[in-house]
Amino acid sequence: MRAIVADLSTPRYLWTAAAQKLPAGRGSNAGWGRGGLLRLVEDAPEPALPKAPGWLRLRPELAGICGSDMAVAHAKSSFVLSAYYRAQLQIPGHEIVAVVEEVGPGVSHFSAGDRVVVDPVLSCRHRGFEPGCRSCAEGYPYVCERFDEPGLSGCSSPTLGFDAALGGGWGESFVGHQSQLYPVAGIPSRRAVLAEPASIGLHAALQWRRRGDRVVVIGPGTIGLLVTAALRMLHPDLDIAVVAPDDFGAGRALSAGGSRTLPAGSAAVEALADSDGGRVLRPRMTKTGILERGVDAVFDCVASAATIDLALHLLRPTGMLVLVGGAGSQQVDWSLVWNRQLTVQGTINFGPEPTLGGVHTMARVVEWLADDRYPVDGIVTHTFGLDDWRLGLRSAAAGPRAGSVKTTLRPNPSIPLVD
């Protein structure tokens, strides 16, 4: 089959990482250039169905390009998390709407031709471990303690899309377990492909048990927009301010349910003080003031040192910072966490939600995707076939410079898109 393969062998990884340091951005596309980590393979082996009940073969209709995929492409994935992501050969793509092609033994809920979206997480249940680990037993399969152990699945990574053994959405075929699939019937393709990142957005929004009426979302990229949309669906009267550095992001933030937008950096503190009241306390030797009447929660969908610092300066005492952005190593002054008794909450993946009565995040998101009131149209801006995969990655990397929010790949052009 045709597939885009990531080869994380040491020579390719070091070459790609070193190329990022070339001046004037000359190495920014090195991950998909000659000698880089990614390449299009015409004869990649089709993943085999695991020898266990409940598995199916699927053909991707659309697959998103995610920030974590770009971290792989740029050789910037967390070294700490490499303990879990152990596969050297990967077929990326974990944001997938697909069509069932082949039903294996023990499948009871799906038939060939069904359209589905995929929860990519592979927990103890999928790996055949019984009893499950403590996290799985307590209802948190999205932080399974055996993510590095293949078990019956054959996958030595936490999710589909990070191990060629099961494949991923950037190939013509992959395999998944029936418990990972959610039917989407006639939901338009460019909405359905958002099911996985939208579930991440909803899971992040649910980390905050509402205490107050004002929140800030930092970052108008895909995840920031989907966190905003989830907050709007959960709290129709909530004041949601989105930090957006340019008009492109600001317009999209308002379309996704934002109440208003804020400038980036320290100007966000000043803007909130001007509009909502409250003193700005001005520490010595630092640029960013502290908002005395701060907001109740901040959802940082970038999670750089600068955005984490801004979030801490925006929060009221006992407020919550939800870190939704990708993992990394940042140097941040955490003094305000102690001084103002803030809660810092990490969030990753999704699954059964206690605040939704045990309903799975993706099940709720699929309901929303079928509802025109869920404001996510327009988030998918670009679609490319496998022959143009490099253009797709350049589009995703360029973001607003290319007018791109979510870029998708279409591995199987013979499968018609649903409008």
C-alpha positions in Angstrom: 0.0 0.0 0.0 1.0 3.7 -0.3 1.8 5.4 2.9 3.8 8.2 4.4 6.4 6.5 6.7 8.3 8.1 9.5 11.7 6.5 10.0 13.0 7.5 13.5 16.4 5.8 13.1 19.2 7.7 14.8 20.9 9.0 11.6 17.7 10.4 10.1 16.6 11.9 13.4 19.9 13.6 14.0 20.0 14.9 10.4 16.6 16.4 10.7 17.2 17.9 14.2 20.4 19.5 13.0 18.8 20.9 9.9 16.3 22.9 12.0 19.2 25.1 13.2 20.2 26.3 9.7 19.9 30.1 9.3 17.0 31.8 7.7 14.7 28.8 8.1 16.5 26.9 5.4 16.1 23.6 7.3 12.4 24.1 8.3 11.2 21.5 5.7 14.1 19.1 6.3 11.8 16.4 7.9 10.2 15.7 4.6 13.2 16.5 2.4 16.0 14.2 1.3 17.5 12.4 4.3 14.7 13.5 6.5 12.4 11.4 8.8 9.4 11.2 6.4 9.0 9.7 3.0 6.2 8.4 0.7 6.5 4.6 0.3 4.7 2.9 -2.6 4.9 -0.6 -1.2 4.5 -0.4 2.6 3.1 -3.6 4.0 -0.5 -3.6 4.9 -0.9 -3.9 8.7 -2.2 -7.3 9.7 -5.3 -7.8 11.9 -4.1 -8.7 15.4 -4.9 -12.3 16.4 -7.6 -11.4 18.8 -11.4 -10.7 18.5 -12.8 -7.4 17.6 -10.4 -5.9 15.0 -11.2 -4.4 11.7 -9.4 -3.1 8.6 -10.3 0.5 7.6 -9.5 2.8 4.7 -9.0 6.5 5.7 -11.4 9.0 4.0 -9.5 12.0 5.5 -6.7 12.3 8.1 -5.6 15.4 9.9 -2.1 16.7 10.3 -1.7 17.4 14.0 0.9 19.4 16.0 2.3 16.1 17.4 2.8 14.9 13.8 4.7 18.0 13.0 6.8 17.6 16.1 7.8 14.2 14.7 8.5 15.7 11.3 10.7 18.4 12.8 12.5 16.0 15.2 11.2 18.0 18.2 9.2 15.3 20.1 9.8 15.1 23.8 12.7 12.9 24.8 11.0 12.1 28.0 7.9 10.8 26.2 10.1 8.6 24.0 9.8 6.1 26.8 6.2 5.5 25.6 6.6 6.2 21.9 9.0 3.3 21.2 8.3 2.4 17.5 11.1 3.3 15.1 8.9 3.0 12.0 5.6 4.9 12.2 2.8 5.7 9.8 1.5 9.0 11.1 -2.2 10.1 11.3 -4.4 9.7 14.3 -7.2 12.2 13.4 -9.2 10.0 11.1 -12.6 9.6 9.5 -12.6 6.2 7.7 -14.6 3.5 6.0 -14.7 -0.1 7.3 -13.1 -2.4 4.7 -12.8 -5.7 6.4 -14.4 -7.1 9.6 -12.4 -9.6 11.6 -13.6 -12.3 14.0 -15.7 -11.2 17.0 -16.8 -7.8 15.5 -20.4 -7.2 16.4 -21.1 -3.5 15.9 -19.8 -2.7 12.4 -20.1 -3.9 8.8 -18.0 -3.2 5.6 -18.9 0.2 4.2 -19.7 1.9 7.6 -18.2 5.4 8.0 -16.5 5.9 11.4 -14.2 8.1 13.4 -11.5 6.7 15.6 -10.4 7.1 19.2 -6.7 6.3 18.6 -5.8 5.4 22.2 -4.7 1.8 22.8 -5.1 0.9 26.4 -4.9 -2.4 28.3 -8.1 -3.6 26.8 -6.8 -3.4 23.2 -3.4 -4.9 24.2 -5.0 -7.9 25.8 -3.8 -7.3 29.3 -6.1 -8.7 32.0 -6.3 -7.4 34.7 -5.8 -3.9 33.4 -3.4 -1.5 35.0 -4.5 0.8 37.8 -5.3 3.7 35.5 -7.5 1.6 33.2 -9.2 0.0 36.2 -10.0 3.4 37.6 -11.6 4.6 34.4 -8.6 6.5 32.9 -7.6 4.4 29.9 -6.2 7.5 28.2 -3.3 7.5 30.6 -2.7 3.7 30.6 0.4 2.6 32.4 1.3 0.0 29.7 1.4 2.3 26.7 4.9 1.0 25.8 4.0 -2.7 25.9 2.6 -4.0 22.6 0.7 -7.0 24.0 -1.7 -8.5 21.5 -2.0 -5.3 19.5 1.5 -5.3 18.3 1.7 -1.5 18.8 4.4 -0.1 21.1 3.1 3.5 21.2 0.1 4.9 23.1 -2.1 5.5 20.0 -2.7 4.6 16.4 -0.6 6.8 14.1 2.7 6.3 16.0 3.6 2.7 15.0 3.6 1.1 11.5 2.4 -2.1 13.1 -1.2 -1.0 13.0 -0.8 1.8 10.5 -2.2 5.3 10.6 -4.3 7.8 8.7 -1.5 8.8 6.3 -1.6 5.4 4.6 -4.2 3.7 2.5 -5.1 1.2 5.2 -4.9 0.7 8.9 -6.4 -1.5 11.6 -8.4 -0.7 14.7 -10.5 -2.3 17.4 -14.3 -2.0 17.3 -14.2 -0.3 20.7 -12.2 2.6 19.2 -14.8 3.4 16.5 -17.8 5.7 16.5 -20.3 5.8 13.5 -20.7 9.1 11.8 -23.3 8.2 9.1 -23.7 11.3 6.9 -21.7 13.9 8.9 -19.7 15.9 6.4 -16.1 14.7 6.0 -14.5 18.0 7.0 -16.5 18.0 10.2 -16.1 14.3 11.0 -12.3 14.4 10.7 -12.2 16.9 13.6 -13.6 14.2 16.0 -10.3 13.4 17.6 -9.0 16.9 18.2 -12.5 18.1 19.2 -12.5 15.3 21.8 -9.2 16.6 23.1 -10.8 20.1 23.2 -13.9 18.9 25.1 -11.8 16.8 27.6 -9.7 19.9 28.3 -12.8 22.1 28.8 -14.2 19.6 31.3 -11.1 19.8 33.5 -12.5 23.1 34.8 -15.4 22.8 37.1 -17.0 26.1 36.5 -16.2 28.7 39.2 -16.9 32.1 37.7 -17.9 33.7 34.4 -14.6 34.7 32.6 -12.0 32.5 31.0 -9.2 33.0 28.5 -8.1 30.6 25.8 -4.6 31.2 24.5 -4.0 30.3 20.9 -6.4 30.3 17.9 -5.0 27.2 16.3 -7.0 24.0 15.8 -7.0 22.9 19.5 -7.6 26.5 20.8 -10.6 26.9 18.5 -12.0 23.5 19.5 -11.5 24.2 23.2 -13.4 27.5 22.6 -16.2 25.7 20.7 -16.5 23.1 23.6 -16.6 25.8 26.2 -19.4 27.6 24.3 -21.4 24.4 24.0 -21.0 23.6 27.7 -21.5 27.2 28.9 -23.6 29.3 26.6 -23.3 32.4 28.8 -19.6 32.2 29.5 -17.3 35.1 28.6 -14.6 33.5 26.5 -11.7 35.8 25.6 -9.2 34.3 23.1 -5.6 35.5 22.8 -5.0 35.8 19.1 -1.9 37.5 17.7 -3.4 38.5 14.3 -6.6 39.2 12.4 -6.6 35.7 10.8 -6.7 34.0 14.2 -9.0 36.6 15.8 -11.7 36.1 13.1 -11.6 32.3 13.5 -11.8 32.6 17.3 -15.0 34.6 17.1 -16.5 32.1 14.6 -15.7 29.3 17.0 -17.6 30.8 19.9 -15.2 33.3 21.4 -16.9 36.4 23.0 -13.9 38.6 22.2 -10.2 38.6 21.4 -7.1 39.8 23.2 -3.7 40.9 21.9 -0.8 38.6 22.6 1.7 39.0 25.4 1.6 41.5 28.2 -0.9 43.6 26.3 -3.5 41.0 27.1 -3.2 41.9 30.8 -3.6 45.6 30.0 -6.6 45.0 27.7 -8.5 42.9 30.3 -7.8 45.6 33.0 -9.1 48.3 30.7 -12.3 46.4 29.7 -13.2 44.6 32.9 -11.6 46.7 35.6 -9.0 45.7 38.2 -5.6 47.0 39.1 -2.4 45.9 37.3 0.3 45.1 39.8 3.8 45.8 38.3 6.7 43.7 39.6 10.2 45.0 39.3 12.4 43.8 36.5 9.6 42.0 34.6 7.5 43.2 31.7 4.2 41.5 32.4 1.9 43.0 35.0 -0.3 40.9 37.4 -4.0 41.3 36.9 -5.5 41.9 40.3 -9.0 41.0 39.3 -8.0 38.1 37.1 -10.0 35.5 35.2 -11.3 32.2 36.6 -9.5 29.9 34.2 -6.9 30.0 31.4 -6.7 27.2 28.7 -3.2 27.5 27.3 -3.3 25.8 23.9 0.3 26.7 23.0 2.2 26.0 26.3 5.3 27.9 25.5 7.3 29.6 28.3 5.8 32.9 27.2 2.2 31.7 27.2 2.4 29.8 30.5 3.9 33.0 32.0 1.1 35.1 30.6 -1.6 32.6 31.9 -0.2 32.8 35.4 -0.4 36.6 35.3 -4.0 36.6 34.1 -5.5 34.3 36.7 -7.3 35.3 39.9 -6.3 33.7 43.2 -7.4 30.0 43.3 -7.9 30.1 39.5 -7.0 27.2 37.2 -4.5 26.9 34.4 -5.3 24.0 32.0 -2.3 23.1 29.9 -3.6 21.8 26.6 -0.5 22.6 24.4 2.1 20.0 23.5 4.8 18.8 25.9 8.1 20.5 26.1 10.9 21.8 28.3 10.3 25.4 29.4 11.8 27.7 32.0 8.9 29.4 33.8 8.7 31.4 37.0 6.1 29.5 39.0 6.0 31.9 41.9 2.4 32.9 41.3 1.2 29.3 41.5 2.3 29.3 45.1 1.5 32.9 45.9 -2.0 32.9 44.5 -2.8 29.2 45.2 -3.4 28.4 41.5 -4.2 24.9 40.2 -2.2 23.8 37.2 -3.9 20.9 35.3 -2.4 18.9 32.5 -4.7 17.3 30.0 -4.1 14.7 27.3 -6.3 12.4 25.1 -9.8 11.6 26.3 -12.1 8.8 27.3 -15.0 8.1 29.8 -15.9 11.5 31.3 -17.0 11.5 35.0 -18.6 15.0 34.5 -20.7 13.6 31.7 -21.9 10.6 33.7 -19.3 8.3 32.2 -20.2 9.1 28.5 -17.1 8.9 26.3 -15.8 12.2 25.1 -15.9 11.1 21.4 -19.5 9.9 21.7 -20.5 13.4 22.9 -18.4 15.1 20.2 -20.0 13.0 17.4 -23.4 14.2 18.6 -22.1 17.8 18.4 -20.7 17.3 15.0 -24.1 16.3 13.7 -25.5 19.6 15.2 -25.1 22.7 13.1 -24.9 24.8 16.3 -21.5 23.3 17.0 -19.3 26.1 15.5 -16.5 24.2 13.8 -17.1 24.7 10.1 -14.2 26.3 8.4 -11.5 24.8 10.7 -10.4 22.4 8.0 -8.9 24.7 5.4 -6.8 22.5 3.2 -6.8 18.9 1.8 -4.1 17.2 -0.2 -3.7 13.8 -1.8 -0.7 11.6 -1.0 1.1 12.7 -4.1 1.1 16.3 -2.7 1.9 15.3 0.9 4.9 17.7 1.1 2.6 20.6 0.2 0.3 19.4 3.0 3.1 19.5 5.5 4.3 22.9 4.3 0.8 24.2 4.7 0.4 22.8 8.2 3.8 24.2 9.2 3.1 27.6 7.8 -0.2 28.0 9.6 -1.7 31.5 9.2 1.0 32.4 6.6 -0.6 29.8 4.3 -4.2 30.6 5.5 -4.2 27.2 7.2 -5.8 26.1 10.4 -6.3 22.3 9.9 -4.7 20.7 6.9 -5.8 17.1 6.0 -4.6 14.4 3.8 -6.8 12.2 1.5 -5.0 8.8 1.1 -7.9 7.2 -0.8 -9.3 9.5 -3.5 -11.6 6.7 -4.7 -13.6 7.2 -1.4 -16.0 10.1 -2.0 -16.0 12.9 0.5 -19.3 13.7 2.2 -20.3 17.4 2.0 
